[in-house]
Amino acid sequence: MEALITSRGVPLRVASRKLSSVSANFSCLEFKSYHCRSGRVSIMNHPKLLRPVTTSVQPQELSALGNEGNIVPSKEIMDLWRDVEAVCFDVDSTVCVDEGIDELAEFCGAGKAVAEWTARAMGGSVPFEEALAARLSLFKPSLSKVEEYLQKRPPRLSPGIEELVKKLRANKIDVYLISGGFRQMINPVASILGIPRENIFANNILFGNSGEFVGFDENEPTSRSGGKAKAVQQIRKGRLYKTMAMIGDGATDLEARKPGGADLFICYAGVQLREAVAAQADWLIFKFEPLINSLD
């Protein structure tokens, strides 16, 4: 997800189709209780039964980027990719074709208001946590509304992502999801892809005893500016990986490439082409097939 990048983003045309042969069996809802300033809150940890949706994407013309130097990776970059021990994925506009908070806001009847606030925020420098709080306050999703959304709006996966994750896991490469979005919406995605729950770093919507919205968990690293980079550093320090890659579409994903974090940043522009981010990527891709094929 990349809501606040100030560079020009070029949306790509996306058409969806349902997967009739794929279904995901999910366990029942689980809740955890937390204490905060406003009292006890509950976090929904798992959605109900969902059926995934796959998508087809019309790639943006390469001429829009104006820099094709990183579309064909160098030998050094290719060697790094082939030696990677863990891969971290952004979720919104990367693993999935949607921006989760905007979709949830639209479902709750506040899509226009949230989009307008986001558009204003893009004109200046706004801390991620401030932007997240402001947008959530515009529609304050209740637990029942989130449950309804998850039932009626199954995840729309980017084409090729299931194959890529399957290939990584077959090669004994660990996979993580790191997102500024919400666990409630990312858990079903992880279940479809076979990614362990402990490999998710994302935000939590907090609910009161009656299921009312009370805020978000400010203790999650991804709830703050620079949070994705800190999450990657935390993973690397804890698991002692020698080589890590970050795959995403936005500036916060690019930030994860730093000492002690990701060695390699791959910009996925199959949904959104953000020119300033793409220009600084080690490898720019519009489909996941080049990554899959290079692991053979």
Secondary structure, DSSP 8 states (H G I E B T S, - for coil): --S---S-EEE-EEEEEE-TT--B------EEEEEETTEEEEEE-----B--EEEEEE---GGGTS--TTTS--HHHHHHHHT-SEEEE-TBTTTBSS-HHHHHHHHTT-HHHHHHHHHHHTTS---HHHHHHHHHHHH---HHHHHHHHHHS--EE-TTHHHHHHHHHHTT-EEEEEEEEEHHHHHHHHHHHT--GGGEEEE-EEE-TTS-EEEE-TTSGGGSTTHHHHHHHHHHHHHT-S-EEEEESSHHHHTTBSTTSBSEEEEE-SSEEEHHHHHH-SEEESSSHHHHHHT-
